[in-house]
Amino acid sequence: MKTERRDEPAGVRIVIQEDLDMHVAGELQTALHGALHDKPKSLVVDLSGVGFIDSAGLAVIIECLKRARQASIAFHVENLSAQVKDTFEISGLTKILGIQ
């Protein structure tokens, strides 16, 4: 999976450069769990390189959102393509994550 971790003053940013489907969901989960384990103030999942996300990718994001909230870590998803944003809207995640 093509990801880049950026440690920033406000927290950690994980930039994803690949479509998120069942074939890479486990790798995404590992990357996000690693970031959460370090207990940053915030975790940003940057989807600028993602053109497609399926239910497995959404499930990882939801699970990591729950973990972040339990650990009082701010969790954000940013830079969604139009197609990915549509998927988030259909699933109701835009409201939960505050995506505009």
C-alpha positions in Angstrom: 0.0 0.0 0.0 1.2 3.4 -0.9 1.1 5.6 2.2 3.2 8.4 3.7 3.3 9.2 7.3 4.0 12.9 8.1 4.6 13.9 11.7 3.4 17.5 12.0 3.3 19.9 14.9 -0.5 19.3 15.3 -0.3 15.5 15.1 0.2 12.8 12.4 -1.0 12.9 8.8 -1.3 9.7 6.9 -1.4 10.4 3.1 -2.8 7.6 1.0 -1.9 7.3 -2.6 -3.9 4.2 -3.6 -7.5 3.1 -3.9 -8.9 1.6 -0.7 -10.5 -1.7 -1.1 -10.5 -5.1 0.6 -7.0 -5.9 -0.8 -5.3 -3.0 1.1 -7.7 -2.5 4.0 -5.5 -4.5 6.4 -2.4 -2.4 5.5 -4.4 0.8 6.1 -5.5 -0.5 9.5 -1.9 -1.3 10.4 -0.7 2.2 9.4 -3.5 3.9 11.3 -3.2 1.7 14.4 0.5 2.5 14.4 -0.2 6.2 14.3 -2.8 6.0 17.0 -0.5 3.9 19.2 1.9 7.0 19.3 -1.0 9.0 20.9 -0.7 12.2 18.7 -3.0 15.2 19.4 -4.7 14.5 16.1 -4.7 12.0 13.3 -5.5 13.2 9.7 -6.2 10.7 7.0 -5.4 12.4 3.7 -7.3 10.7 0.9 -5.9 13.0 -1.9 -4.6 10.0 -3.8 -7.7 7.8 -3.4 -10.1 7.5 -6.3 -12.2 4.7 -4.9 -13.1 3.3 -1.5 -15.2 0.2 -0.7 -16.9 -1.0 2.4 -13.7 -2.6 3.7 -11.9 0.8 3.5 -14.8 2.5 5.2 -14.9 -0.1 8.0 -11.2 0.6 8.8 -11.9 4.4 8.9 -14.9 3.9 11.2 -13.0 1.5 13.5 -10.0 3.9 13.7 -12.4 6.8 14.4 -13.8 4.9 17.4 -10.3 4.1 18.7 -9.3 7.8 18.3 -12.3 9.0 20.2 -11.7 6.5 23.0 -8.1 7.9 23.3 -9.2 11.5 23.0 -7.3 12.0 19.7 -8.9 14.3 17.1 -9.6 12.3 13.9 -10.1 14.0 10.5 -10.5 12.8 7.0 -9.4 15.3 4.3 -9.0 15.8 0.6 -11.7 13.5 -0.7 -12.2 13.1 -4.5 -15.8 13.6 -5.7 -16.4 9.9 -6.0 -15.0 9.1 -2.6 -17.0 12.0 -1.0 -20.2 10.5 -2.6 -19.4 7.2 -0.9 -18.9 8.9 2.4 -22.2 10.8 2.0 -24.2 7.7 1.1 -22.8 6.0 4.2 -23.5 8.9 6.4 -19.9 9.5 7.3 -19.7 13.1 6.1 -21.9 14.1 9.0 -20.1 11.9 11.6 -16.7 13.1 10.5 -17.7 16.7 9.8 -16.7 16.6 6.1 -18.0 19.4 4.0 
